[in-house]
Amino acid sequence: WSDEFNTGVMLVRPNATFFRALLDAMRHDGLAYNFGMGSDQQLLASFVGEAWARLPRTMNANLAIYFFDTPVWHAACGVDLEHSPCAVVHFTVAKPWACRLPRLRPVCEMWSRARRTLTVHAEHTSRRQLQSRSRPRGAARGLSSAATASLTASTPPTGEVKQPLPNASWCERVAAARRQVPAELRISVPCDGLAPTDVAVVAVLTEALQRSRISSTLGDYVRGAMALGGSLQLHLSPRVHRLLLLRSGLEITANERSRLAAVGWRLGIAPDIRLERDQMPRFPRFRNTFCKLAVQGLVEYAHVLLMDVDTIAVDSLDGLLLEGGRHLPRPAQALAAVMDFHGGRWSTYNTGMLLWRTSAALVARLFSLLRNSTTRHQSDQTFLNGVYGKRSEAVSLLPFGCNAQTHVEVQLPQFWATHSTSLRVLHFTQRKGWECEEVHRPPIPLNLPPRHCGRLLGKSGRNLTVPSTDADCFCAESYRWWNAYRHAEGLARGEGRD
């Protein structure tokens, strides 16, 4: 008995959002099938994960059970096949019109008797008489009262949160939302003292790597969270919640917690998502980042803006969040993102800043795909782009200024100059703000040839390593980071609260 359900008989609650997401999975997802070939059953099982309920075995008496495990069949359908309590027989091993195995002929004879009976009815009974004998909806033999009720229930589909009552407290709203999300994907954030709202900014601290090939430590990323928090104090409405999640098991000092709270962060815990060895990214810094995707399950909010801690806000984000529906106008759209310039082309979107439409059903489905995948994903970004491609109905593309990746300033200077007046979020992709020399003013333009930073494509097509230790390489915007960080430090000391 596998964990995969059989799709020969299903009781389905119709839902347009689920249907569009399923179509998207069929078009774009690289699902791994158990038997080397795809089927609707395996795709649906991978898509749904554990979000399904069992019907009685009498509702789908699979012929494979009769063939391979006859006692189980007899327990469900009885020994007397002429008076079996089973409501539906599913001919999987052999079709009854071509039943050549002697062992299966008693069950195949059930089909032959039913066919003969129906032929007689068709010859002697009018269509109107047949309709008058049909049972009321839900009264089919073997269909439980609970299943019948689910066909007409007005409750939202599994994984979707009913809108909270106007007088519900925020903590009641959060509790109701968490019950919709699988336990292993639940995020924990203290709810006391928070006013109800529909939007939040979320950042996640994921790694605790020592200096080796990774140049930044956990302490550096805490500084990044400080700078991000300081920038949000300047460019975000106070009605928007700011959640800083620590991957479960990650610890920071009490002093760091206090300083982060002083710049507006409400600290919480994100689930620790562990990948199988053959799925784990080869780069250590990406091995713990998949927990960021769990923020889609914060269904107490309508939208959440996920920001990496190497980003800062440089202009108002209220339009992105308070008008989130404008950027996700169609129900099928799950996220909004900015394209990433990588390998000399705009091929995927960047996940350093994502506007999510929250959904318990879709976050469960996302992690079901991750668990069932046999692919080694380079990062959470490559995985998410594989699930929701940039041309997918689930993705809405935002202007570059909503996630301005600083490596683009060096690699596409003319493009950067064109968009530099519309920046809202800076994302320090190549060199982090804390890795740049502390300055508080933009660099003075010099009449010098452009300096090559990082990697250039050689004439032979191979990557040639070019020294990138010059202080101004990828650091032209670092003065904005240092200004945000020093503003945050002032807030932590009780200064500049106006």
FITITI-850238 format. One record per residue (C-alpha): z, y, x; residue number from 1; residue in one letter. Coordinates in pm, whole numbers. Layout:
// FITITI-850238
VOBA | pz | py | px | nr | rest
VOBA | Z | Y | X | NUM | A
...
This chain:
// FITITI-850238
VOBA | pz | py | px | nr | rest
VOBA | 0 | 0 | 0 | 1 | W
VOBA | -116 | 321 | 168 | 2 | S
VOBA | 18 | 666 | 85 | 3 | D
VOBA | -325 | 753 | -51 | 4 | E
VOBA | -360 | 767 | -426 | 5 | F
VOBA | -654 | 614 | -614 | 6 | N
VOBA | -890 | 859 | -783 | 7 | T
VOBA | -1033 | 610 | -1033 | 8 | G
VOBA | -787 | 739 | -1294 | 9 | V
VOBA | -625 | 1080 | -1264 | 10 | M
VOBA | -444 | 1312 | -1500 | 11 | L
VOBA | -544 | 1660 | -1381 | 12 | V
VOBA | -412 | 2001 | -1475 | 13 | R
VOBA | -715 | 2235 | -1463 | 14 | P
VOBA | -668 | 2534 | -1232 | 15 | N
VOBA | -944 | 2767 | -1113 | 16 | A
VOBA | -773 | 2871 | -788 | 17 | T
VOBA | -712 | 2509 | -689 | 18 | F
VOBA | -1072 | 2422 | -776 | 19 | F
VOBA | -1217 | 2701 | -557 | 20 | R
VOBA | -993 | 2600 | -268 | 21 | A
VOBA | -1103 | 2238 | -308 | 22 | L
VOBA | -1470 | 2341 | -300 | 23 | L
VOBA | -1396 | 2540 | 14 | 24 | D
VOBA | -1239 | 2231 | 173 | 25 | A
VOBA | -1546 | 2024 | 87 | 26 | M
VOBA | -1774 | 2279 | 250 | 27 | R
VOBA | -1580 | 2365 | 562 | 28 | H
VOBA | -1295 | 2129 | 648 | 29 | D
VOBA | -1336 | 1872 | 925 | 30 | G
VOBA | -1121 | 1604 | 765 | 31 | L
VOBA | -1056 | 1276 | 940 | 32 | A
VOBA | -1125 | 974 | 720 | 33 | Y
VOBA | -944 | 644 | 757 | 34 | N
VOBA | -1247 | 418 | 742 | 35 | F
VOBA | -1502 | 619 | 936 | 36 | G
VOBA | -1676 | 745 | 626 | 37 | M
VOBA | -1592 | 1015 | 377 | 38 | G
VOBA | -1515 | 976 | 10 | 39 | S
VOBA | -1396 | 1199 | -269 | 40 | D
VOBA | -1068 | 1003 | -270 | 41 | Q
VOBA | -993 | 1058 | 98 | 42 | Q
VOBA | -1086 | 1426 | 86 | 43 | L
VOBA | -868 | 1484 | -221 | 44 | L
VOBA | -576 | 1293 | -71 | 45 | A
VOBA | -597 | 1499 | 249 | 46 | S
VOBA | -623 | 1819 | 44 | 47 | F
VOBA | -334 | 1749 | -194 | 48 | V
VOBA | -95 | 1592 | 56 | 49 | G
VOBA | 228 | 1504 | -123 | 50 | E
VOBA | 174 | 1736 | -421 | 51 | A
VOBA | 99 | 1465 | -676 | 52 | W
VOBA | 294 | 1256 | -926 | 53 | A
VOBA | 271 | 882 | -991 | 54 | R
VOBA | 138 | 741 | -1315 | 55 | L
VOBA | 248 | 394 | -1429 | 56 | P
VOBA | 47 | 116 | -1266 | 57 | R
VOBA | -64 | 15 | -1617 | 58 | T
VOBA | -275 | 333 | -1621 | 59 | M
VOBA | -489 | 212 | -1329 | 60 | N
VOBA | -472 | -166 | -1295 | 61 | A
VOBA | -679 | -195 | -981 | 62 | N
VOBA | -869 | -522 | -946 | 63 | L
VOBA | -782 | -522 | -575 | 64 | A
VOBA | -419 | -575 | -680 | 65 | I
VOBA | -519 | -883 | -884 | 66 | Y
VOBA | -720 | -1017 | -590 | 67 | F
VOBA | -477 | -949 | -304 | 68 | F
VOBA | -134 | -932 | -471 | 69 | D
VOBA | -149 | -1126 | -799 | 70 | T
VOBA | 231 | -1122 | -861 | 71 | P
VOBA | 229 | -741 | -865 | 72 | V
VOBA | -57 | -749 | -1116 | 73 | W
VOBA | 131 | -993 | -1338 | 74 | H
VOBA | 444 | -775 | -1323 | 75 | A
VOBA | 247 | -477 | -1451 | 76 | A
VOBA | -15 | -633 | -1679 | 77 | C
VOBA | 132 | -971 | -1770 | 78 | G
VOBA | -8 | -1318 | -1729 | 79 | V
VOBA | -180 | -1328 | -2069 | 80 | D
VOBA | -488 | -1115 | -2007 | 81 | L
VOBA | -593 | -1121 | -2374 | 82 | E
VOBA | -274 | -933 | -2470 | 83 | H
VOBA | -216 | -731 | -2155 | 84 | S
VOBA | -4 | -414 | -2179 | 85 | P
VOBA | -226 | -247 | -1920 | 86 | C
VOBA | -411 | 55 | -2061 | 87 | A
VOBA | -685 | 79 | -1796 | 88 | V
VOBA | -841 | -188 | -1575 | 89 | V
VOBA | -1024 | -56 | -1269 | 90 | H
VOBA | -1292 | -290 | -1130 | 91 | F
VOBA | -1280 | -202 | -759 | 92 | T
VOBA | -1339 | -529 | -572 | 93 | V
VOBA | -1621 | -649 | -794 | 94 | A
VOBA | -1807 | -492 | -1084 | 95 | K
VOBA | -1770 | -692 | -1403 | 96 | P
VOBA | -2146 | -709 | -1470 | 97 | W
VOBA | -2189 | -880 | -1130 | 98 | A
VOBA | -1868 | -1084 | -1110 | 99 | C
VOBA | -1940 | -1387 | -892 | 100 | R
VOBA | -1598 | -1468 | -749 | 101 | L
VOBA | -1436 | -1744 | -956 | 102 | P
VOBA | -1091 | -1604 | -887 | 103 | R
VOBA | -1183 | -1276 | -1059 | 104 | L
VOBA | -1363 | -1417 | -1362 | 105 | R
VOBA | -1057 | -1411 | -1594 | 106 | P
VOBA | -1031 | -1033 | -1550 | 107 | V
VOBA | -1406 | -982 | -1565 | 108 | C
VOBA | -1404 | -1169 | -1896 | 109 | E
VOBA | -1182 | -892 | -2034 | 110 | M
VOBA | -1470 | -650 | -1976 | 111 | W
VOBA | -1721 | -888 | -2136 | 112 | S
VOBA | -1504 | -923 | -2448 | 113 | R
VOBA | -1465 | -546 | -2473 | 114 | A
VOBA | -1839 | -499 | -2436 | 115 | R
VOBA | -1916 | -749 | -2709 | 116 | R
VOBA | -1661 | -586 | -2939 | 117 | T
VOBA | -1803 | -240 | -2880 | 118 | L
VOBA | -2155 | -365 | -2946 | 119 | T
VOBA | -2046 | -492 | -3287 | 120 | V
VOBA | -1876 | -162 | -3366 | 121 | H
VOBA | -2183 | 31 | -3260 | 122 | A
VOBA | -2400 | -170 | -3498 | 123 | E
VOBA | -2172 | -151 | -3804 | 124 | H
VOBA | -1972 | 172 | -3775 | 125 | T
VOBA | -2101 | 525 | -3809 | 126 | S
VOBA | -2017 | 796 | -3556 | 127 | R
VOBA | -1806 | 981 | -3813 | 128 | R
VOBA | -1595 | 674 | -3880 | 129 | Q
VOBA | -1539 | 624 | -3510 | 130 | L
VOBA | -1426 | 985 | -3473 | 131 | Q
VOBA | -1187 | 955 | -3766 | 132 | S
VOBA | -1018 | 661 | -3596 | 133 | R
VOBA | -977 | 842 | -3263 | 134 | S
VOBA | -621 | 914 | -3167 | 135 | R
VOBA | -474 | 1263 | -3134 | 136 | P
VOBA | -489 | 1422 | -2792 | 137 | R
VOBA | -226 | 1266 | -2564 | 138 | G
VOBA | -166 | 967 | -2791 | 139 | A
VOBA | -367 | 726 | -2576 | 140 | A
VOBA | -196 | 396 | -2517 | 141 | R
VOBA | 9 | 391 | -2197 | 142 | G
VOBA | 18 | 772 | -2157 | 143 | L
VOBA | 379 | 881 | -2124 | 144 | S
VOBA | 526 | 1163 | -2327 | 145 | S
VOBA | 582 | 1357 | -2003 | 146 | A
VOBA | 216 | 1321 | -1910 | 147 | A
VOBA | 110 | 1426 | -2261 | 148 | T
VOBA | 330 | 1732 | -2243 | 149 | A
VOBA | 179 | 1832 | -1909 | 150 | S
VOBA | -165 | 1857 | -2065 | 151 | L
VOBA | -56 | 2136 | -2296 | 152 | T
VOBA | 226 | 2289 | -2093 | 153 | A
VOBA | 211 | 2662 | -2034 | 154 | S
VOBA | 387 | 2641 | -1698 | 155 | T
VOBA | 183 | 2733 | -1390 | 156 | P
VOBA | 31 | 2455 | -1174 | 157 | P
VOBA | 239 | 2283 | -909 | 158 | T
VOBA | 293 | 2514 | -613 | 159 | G
VOBA | 235 | 2835 | -808 | 160 | E
VOBA | 537 | 3056 | -873 | 161 | V
VOBA | 594 | 3196 | -1216 | 162 | K
VOBA | 635 | 3574 | -1211 | 163 | Q
VOBA | 1006 | 3653 | -1195 | 164 | P
VOBA | 1185 | 3808 | -1489 | 165 | L
VOBA | 1220 | 4186 | -1455 | 166 | P
VOBA | 1600 | 4163 | -1443 | 167 | N
VOBA | 1613 | 3877 | -1190 | 168 | A
VOBA | 1793 | 3966 | -868 | 169 | S
VOBA | 1609 | 3942 | -539 | 170 | W
VOBA | 1812 | 3639 | -432 | 171 | C
VOBA | 1728 | 3460 | -760 | 172 | E
VOBA | 1362 | 3537 | -701 | 173 | R
VOBA | 1377 | 3401 | -345 | 174 | V
VOBA | 1557 | 3084 | -458 | 175 | A
VOBA | 1295 | 3018 | -727 | 176 | A
VOBA | 1018 | 3075 | -473 | 177 | A
VOBA | 1164 | 2838 | -213 | 178 | R
VOBA | 1181 | 2552 | -463 | 179 | R
VOBA | 802 | 2567 | -489 | 180 | Q
VOBA | 747 | 2505 | -117 | 181 | V
VOBA | 783 | 2165 | 58 | 182 | P
VOBA | 1121 | 2146 | 231 | 183 | A
VOBA | 972 | 2110 | 579 | 184 | E
VOBA | 777 | 2438 | 539 | 185 | L
VOBA | 1056 | 2656 | 401 | 186 | R
VOBA | 1141 | 2981 | 572 | 187 | I
VOBA | 1502 | 3098 | 565 | 188 | S
VOBA | 1583 | 3470 | 546 | 189 | V
VOBA | 1912 | 3622 | 422 | 190 | P
VOBA | 1834 | 3786 | 88 | 191 | C
VOBA | 2148 | 3990 | 32 | 192 | D
VOBA | 2109 | 4365 | 23 | 193 | G
VOBA | 1730 | 4363 | -19 | 194 | L
VOBA | 1566 | 4542 | -310 | 195 | A
VOBA | 1287 | 4356 | -494 | 196 | P
VOBA | 936 | 4422 | -364 | 197 | T
VOBA | 599 | 4247 | -363 | 198 | D
VOBA | 507 | 4303 | 1 | 199 | V
VOBA | 643 | 4233 | 348 | 200 | A
VOBA | 549 | 4256 | 715 | 201 | V
VOBA | 633 | 3936 | 902 | 202 | V
VOBA | 645 | 3869 | 1276 | 203 | A
VOBA | 739 | 3540 | 1443 | 204 | V
VOBA | 899 | 3466 | 1780 | 205 | L
VOBA | 772 | 3123 | 1876 | 206 | T
VOBA | 807 | 3050 | 2246 | 207 | E
VOBA | 1072 | 3011 | 2512 | 208 | A
VOBA | 855 | 2948 | 2818 | 209 | L
VOBA | 966 | 3021 | 3172 | 210 | Q
VOBA | 747 | 3214 | 3405 | 211 | R
VOBA | 472 | 2999 | 3547 | 212 | S
VOBA | 113 | 3048 | 3441 | 213 | R
VOBA | 254 | 3237 | 3142 | 214 | I
VOBA | 340 | 3587 | 3259 | 215 | S
VOBA | 572 | 3680 | 2969 | 216 | S
VOBA | 913 | 3537 | 2877 | 217 | T
VOBA | 1100 | 3526 | 2548 | 218 | L
VOBA | 1283 | 3842 | 2653 | 219 | G
VOBA | 948 | 4019 | 2691 | 220 | D
VOBA | 845 | 3915 | 2341 | 221 | Y
VOBA | 1177 | 4045 | 2208 | 222 | V
VOBA | 1081 | 4380 | 2364 | 223 | R
VOBA | 745 | 4344 | 2188 | 224 | G
VOBA | 925 | 4295 | 1858 | 225 | A
VOBA | 1131 | 4607 | 1933 | 226 | M
VOBA | 816 | 4812 | 1991 | 227 | A
VOBA | 651 | 4673 | 1678 | 228 | L
VOBA | 963 | 4749 | 1474 | 229 | G
VOBA | 976 | 5102 | 1613 | 230 | G
VOBA | 610 | 5160 | 1523 | 231 | S
VOBA | 667 | 5031 | 1168 | 232 | L
VOBA | 949 | 5283 | 1126 | 233 | Q
VOBA | 686 | 5552 | 1182 | 234 | L
VOBA | 395 | 5406 | 987 | 235 | H
VOBA | 526 | 5195 | 698 | 236 | L
VOBA | 690 | 5270 | 365 | 237 | S
VOBA | 1061 | 5180 | 353 | 238 | P
VOBA | 1004 | 4974 | 37 | 239 | R
VOBA | 820 | 4712 | 247 | 240 | V
VOBA | 1044 | 4436 | 384 | 241 | H
VOBA | 1020 | 4364 | 759 | 242 | R
VOBA | 1099 | 4003 | 849 | 243 | L
VOBA | 1130 | 3878 | 1207 | 244 | L
VOBA | 1139 | 3499 | 1213 | 245 | L
VOBA | 1262 | 3287 | 1502 | 246 | L
VOBA | 1114 | 2941 | 1533 | 247 | R
VOBA | 1388 | 2694 | 1446 | 248 | S
VOBA | 1577 | 2603 | 1763 | 249 | G
VOBA | 1492 | 2928 | 1940 | 250 | L
VOBA | 1792 | 3141 | 2039 | 251 | E
VOBA | 1826 | 3505 | 2140 | 252 | I
VOBA | 2141 | 3692 | 2238 | 253 | T
VOBA | 2372 | 3869 | 1995 | 254 | A
VOBA | 2283 | 4200 | 2163 | 255 | N
VOBA | 1912 | 4136 | 2107 | 256 | E
VOBA | 1979 | 4053 | 1742 | 257 | R
VOBA | 2173 | 4375 | 1698 | 258 | S
VOBA | 1900 | 4588 | 1857 | 259 | R
VOBA | 1627 | 4424 | 1648 | 260 | L
VOBA | 1824 | 4483 | 1329 | 261 | A
VOBA | 1864 | 4849 | 1427 | 262 | A
VOBA | 1486 | 4901 | 1414 | 263 | V
VOBA | 1460 | 4753 | 1066 | 264 | G
VOBA | 1405 | 4381 | 1119 | 265 | W
VOBA | 1569 | 4127 | 887 | 266 | R
VOBA | 1602 | 3815 | 1103 | 267 | L
VOBA | 1526 | 3469 | 966 | 268 | G
VOBA | 1418 | 3121 | 1071 | 269 | I
VOBA | 1069 | 2967 | 1060 | 270 | A
VOBA | 1023 | 2587 | 1051 | 271 | P
VOBA | 957 | 2415 | 1382 | 272 | D
VOBA | 614 | 2257 | 1333 | 273 | I
VOBA | 568 | 1967 | 1574 | 274 | R
VOBA | 222 | 1831 | 1646 | 275 | L
VOBA | 128 | 1484 | 1755 | 276 | E
VOBA | 55 | 1446 | 2124 | 277 | R
VOBA | -321 | 1409 | 2072 | 278 | D
VOBA | -327 | 1723 | 1852 | 279 | Q
VOBA | -125 | 1950 | 2080 | 280 | M
VOBA | -306 | 2247 | 2242 | 281 | P
VOBA | -357 | 2213 | 2615 | 282 | R
VOBA | -219 | 2563 | 2680 | 283 | F
VOBA | 163 | 2557 | 2652 | 284 | P
VOBA | 185 | 2906 | 2498 | 285 | R
VOBA | -2 | 2787 | 2187 | 286 | F
VOBA | 196 | 2469 | 2126 | 287 | R
VOBA | 466 | 2634 | 1915 | 288 | N
VOBA | 259 | 2894 | 1731 | 289 | T
VOBA | 156 | 2686 | 1430 | 290 | F
VOBA | 483 | 2773 | 1256 | 291 | C
VOBA | 337 | 3122 | 1199 | 292 | K
VOBA | 111 | 2977 | 929 | 293 | L
VOBA | 416 | 2893 | 716 | 294 | A
VOBA | 444 | 3260 | 614 | 295 | V
VOBA | 182 | 3194 | 345 | 296 | Q
VOBA | 462 | 3014 | 164 | 297 | G
VOBA | 673 | 3330 | 117 | 298 | L
VOBA | 579 | 3333 | -250 | 299 | V
VOBA | 854 | 3573 | -352 | 300 | E
VOBA | 599 | 3829 | -230 | 301 | Y
VOBA | 246 | 3876 | -356 | 302 | A
VOBA | 115 | 3961 | -7 | 303 | H
VOBA | 254 | 3940 | 345 | 304 | V
VOBA | 113 | 4102 | 657 | 305 | L
VOBA | 156 | 3872 | 957 | 306 | L
VOBA | 163 | 4067 | 1284 | 307 | M
VOBA | 199 | 3921 | 1633 | 308 | D
VOBA | 472 | 4079 | 1844 | 309 | V
VOBA | 211 | 4205 | 2092 | 310 | D
VOBA | 81 | 4443 | 1824 | 311 | T
VOBA | 199 | 4789 | 1716 | 312 | I
VOBA | 110 | 5013 | 1424 | 313 | A
VOBA | -52 | 5343 | 1524 | 314 | V
VOBA | -133 | 5472 | 1174 | 315 | D
VOBA | -11 | 5412 | 820 | 316 | S
VOBA | -18 | 5051 | 699 | 317 | L
VOBA | 70 | 5140 | 340 | 318 | D
VOBA | -291 | 5109 | 230 | 319 | G
VOBA | -311 | 4755 | 368 | 320 | L
VOBA | 8 | 4634 | 204 | 321 | L
VOBA | 77 | 4846 | -103 | 322 | L
VOBA | -288 | 4804 | -203 | 323 | E
VOBA | -320 | 4447 | -79 | 324 | G
VOBA | -513 | 4343 | -389 | 325 | G
VOBA | -790 | 4584 | -293 | 326 | R
VOBA | -848 | 4390 | 29 | 327 | H
VOBA | -828 | 4052 | -145 | 328 | L
VOBA | -1015 | 4134 | -467 | 329 | P
VOBA | -1123 | 3780 | -561 | 330 | R
VOBA | -873 | 3511 | -663 | 331 | P
VOBA | -1025 | 3260 | -420 | 332 | A
VOBA | -953 | 3484 | -119 | 333 | Q
VOBA | -645 | 3360 | 66 | 334 | A
VOBA | -644 | 3590 | 370 | 335 | L
VOBA | -793 | 3906 | 517 | 336 | A
VOBA | -858 | 3934 | 891 | 337 | A
VOBA | -1050 | 4117 | 1164 | 338 | V
VOBA | -1322 | 3954 | 1372 | 339 | M
VOBA | -1241 | 3856 | 1732 | 340 | D
VOBA | -1471 | 3938 | 2024 | 341 | F
VOBA | -1456 | 3627 | 2240 | 342 | H
VOBA | -1699 | 3475 | 2486 | 343 | G
VOBA | -1937 | 3768 | 2448 | 344 | G
VOBA | -1975 | 3743 | 2070 | 345 | R
VOBA | -1803 | 3800 | 1737 | 346 | W
VOBA | -1770 | 3438 | 1631 | 347 | S
VOBA | -1425 | 3393 | 1472 | 348 | T
VOBA | -1155 | 3611 | 1324 | 349 | Y
VOBA | -839 | 3696 | 1513 | 350 | N
VOBA | -505 | 3577 | 1374 | 351 | T
VOBA | -289 | 3835 | 1551 | 352 | G
VOBA | -292 | 4032 | 1226 | 353 | M
VOBA | -347 | 3855 | 894 | 354 | L
VOBA | -302 | 3978 | 539 | 355 | L
VOBA | -205 | 3669 | 337 | 356 | W
VOBA | -212 | 3616 | -36 | 357 | R
VOBA | 91 | 3392 | -68 | 358 | T
VOBA | 60 | 3050 | -233 | 359 | S
VOBA | 290 | 2749 | -223 | 360 | A
VOBA | 5 | 2513 | -312 | 361 | A
VOBA | -225 | 2645 | -39 | 362 | L
VOBA | 39 | 2646 | 236 | 363 | V
VOBA | 120 | 2283 | 152 | 364 | A
VOBA | -248 | 2201 | 164 | 365 | R
VOBA | -291 | 2385 | 496 | 366 | L
VOBA | -21 | 2180 | 668 | 367 | F
VOBA | -146 | 1861 | 505 | 368 | S
VOBA | -479 | 1924 | 675 | 369 | L
VOBA | -299 | 1988 | 1003 | 370 | L
VOBA | -97 | 1666 | 979 | 371 | R
VOBA | -402 | 1458 | 888 | 372 | N
VOBA | -629 | 1608 | 1151 | 373 | S
VOBA | -733 | 1402 | 1451 | 374 | T
VOBA | -863 | 1707 | 1639 | 375 | T
VOBA | -691 | 1871 | 1935 | 376 | R
VOBA | -676 | 2233 | 1827 | 377 | H
VOBA | -681 | 2499 | 2097 | 378 | Q
VOBA | -443 | 2721 | 1895 | 379 | S
VOBA | -337 | 2812 | 1544 | 380 | D
VOBA | -633 | 3052 | 1545 | 381 | Q
VOBA | -894 | 2783 | 1607 | 382 | T
VOBA | -731 | 2559 | 1346 | 383 | F
VOBA | -724 | 2831 | 1082 | 384 | L
VOBA | -1085 | 2927 | 1153 | 385 | N
VOBA | -1175 | 2560 | 1107 | 386 | G
VOBA | -1007 | 2545 | 768 | 387 | V
VOBA | -1114 | 2887 | 642 | 388 | Y
VOBA | -1438 | 2982 | 817 | 389 | G
VOBA | -1530 | 3349 | 845 | 390 | K
VOBA | -1799 | 3304 | 578 | 391 | R
VOBA | -1565 | 3111 | 354 | 392 | S
VOBA | -1488 | 3236 | 4 | 393 | E
VOBA | -1122 | 3232 | 112 | 394 | A
VOBA | -1166 | 3500 | 381 | 395 | V
VOBA | -1200 | 3876 | 342 | 396 | S
VOBA | -1301 | 4065 | 657 | 397 | L
VOBA | -1122 | 4389 | 744 | 398 | L
VOBA | -1247 | 4678 | 960 | 399 | P
VOBA | -1193 | 4651 | 1335 | 400 | F
VOBA | -931 | 4927 | 1332 | 401 | G
VOBA | -690 | 4704 | 1139 | 402 | C
VOBA | -656 | 4478 | 1446 | 403 | N
VOBA | -803 | 4664 | 1743 | 404 | A
VOBA | -794 | 4414 | 2028 | 405 | Q
VOBA | -752 | 4604 | 2353 | 406 | T
VOBA | -982 | 4381 | 2558 | 407 | H
VOBA | -1270 | 4520 | 2351 | 408 | V
VOBA | -1212 | 4867 | 2503 | 409 | E
VOBA | -1306 | 4723 | 2842 | 410 | V
VOBA | -1575 | 4478 | 2736 | 411 | Q
VOBA | -1746 | 4696 | 2471 | 412 | L
VOBA | -1658 | 5055 | 2563 | 413 | P
VOBA | -1920 | 5215 | 2339 | 414 | Q
VOBA | -1807 | 5009 | 2039 | 415 | F
VOBA | -1447 | 5107 | 2109 | 416 | W
VOBA | -1536 | 5477 | 2133 | 417 | A
VOBA | -1708 | 5456 | 1795 | 418 | T
VOBA | -1401 | 5303 | 1627 | 419 | H
VOBA | -1122 | 5476 | 1822 | 420 | S
VOBA | -1065 | 5737 | 1551 | 421 | T
VOBA | -988 | 5477 | 1282 | 422 | S
VOBA | -728 | 5259 | 1455 | 423 | L
VOBA | -434 | 5133 | 1247 | 424 | R
VOBA | -308 | 4841 | 1457 | 425 | V
VOBA | -335 | 4793 | 1833 | 426 | L
VOBA | -331 | 4435 | 1956 | 427 | H
VOBA | -264 | 4401 | 2329 | 428 | F
VOBA | -470 | 4089 | 2384 | 429 | T
VOBA | -550 | 4086 | 2757 | 430 | Q
VOBA | -248 | 4258 | 2905 | 431 | R
VOBA | 64 | 4307 | 2699 | 432 | K
VOBA | 210 | 4654 | 2659 | 433 | G
VOBA | 518 | 4562 | 2862 | 434 | W
VOBA | 295 | 4440 | 3148 | 435 | E
VOBA | 144 | 4786 | 3190 | 436 | C
VOBA | 296 | 5070 | 3387 | 437 | E
VOBA | 522 | 5289 | 3173 | 438 | E
VOBA | 334 | 5602 | 3073 | 439 | V
VOBA | 367 | 5823 | 2767 | 440 | H
VOBA | 34 | 6006 | 2763 | 441 | R
VOBA | -327 | 5886 | 2744 | 442 | P
VOBA | -496 | 5844 | 3083 | 443 | P
VOBA | -696 | 6137 | 3219 | 444 | I
VOBA | -1072 | 6051 | 3216 | 445 | P
VOBA | -1207 | 6033 | 3570 | 446 | L
VOBA | -1566 | 6079 | 3674 | 447 | N
VOBA | -1584 | 5737 | 3836 | 448 | L
VOBA | -1806 | 5432 | 3783 | 449 | P
VOBA | -1662 | 5194 | 3523 | 450 | P
VOBA | -1422 | 4940 | 3673 | 451 | R
VOBA | -1479 | 4572 | 3603 | 452 | H
VOBA | -1168 | 4400 | 3470 | 453 | C
VOBA | -1110 | 4033 | 3400 | 454 | G
VOBA | -1404 | 3794 | 3387 | 455 | R
VOBA | -1773 | 3878 | 3396 | 456 | L
VOBA | -2064 | 3652 | 3316 | 457 | L
VOBA | -2253 | 3575 | 3636 | 458 | G
VOBA | -2630 | 3561 | 3662 | 459 | K
VOBA | -2614 | 3183 | 3669 | 460 | S
VOBA | -2429 | 3182 | 3337 | 461 | G
VOBA | -2099 | 3078 | 3496 | 462 | R
VOBA | -1779 | 3280 | 3466 | 463 | N
VOBA | -1697 | 3466 | 3786 | 464 | L
VOBA | -1337 | 3563 | 3844 | 465 | T
VOBA | -1297 | 3936 | 3909 | 466 | V
VOBA | -961 | 4078 | 4019 | 467 | P
VOBA | -785 | 4246 | 3725 | 468 | S
VOBA | -475 | 4376 | 3898 | 469 | T
VOBA | -575 | 4742 | 3880 | 470 | D
VOBA | -312 | 4936 | 3688 | 471 | A
VOBA | -559 | 5080 | 3437 | 472 | D
VOBA | -732 | 4751 | 3350 | 473 | C
VOBA | -669 | 4680 | 2978 | 474 | F
VOBA | -387 | 4937 | 2979 | 475 | C
VOBA | -559 | 5253 | 2857 | 476 | A
VOBA | -367 | 5234 | 2526 | 477 | E
VOBA | -36 | 5122 | 2676 | 478 | S
VOBA | 113 | 5471 | 2642 | 479 | Y
VOBA | 123 | 5409 | 2265 | 480 | R
VOBA | 321 | 5088 | 2321 | 481 | W
VOBA | 569 | 5259 | 2551 | 482 | W
VOBA | 614 | 5545 | 2303 | 483 | N
VOBA | 687 | 5293 | 2025 | 484 | A
VOBA | 925 | 5098 | 2249 | 485 | Y
VOBA | 1121 | 5404 | 2359 | 486 | R
VOBA | 1139 | 5519 | 1995 | 487 | H
VOBA | 1284 | 5177 | 1907 | 488 | A
VOBA | 1535 | 5202 | 2191 | 489 | E
VOBA | 1646 | 5538 | 2053 | 490 | G
VOBA | 1694 | 5386 | 1709 | 491 | L
VOBA | 1903 | 5109 | 1861 | 492 | A
VOBA | 2126 | 5375 | 2020 | 493 | R
VOBA | 2157 | 5554 | 1686 | 494 | G
VOBA | 1915 | 5834 | 1775 | 495 | E
VOBA | 1614 | 5968 | 1588 | 496 | G
VOBA | 1684 | 5813 | 1248 | 497 | R
VOBA | 1515 | 6106 | 1077 | 498 | D
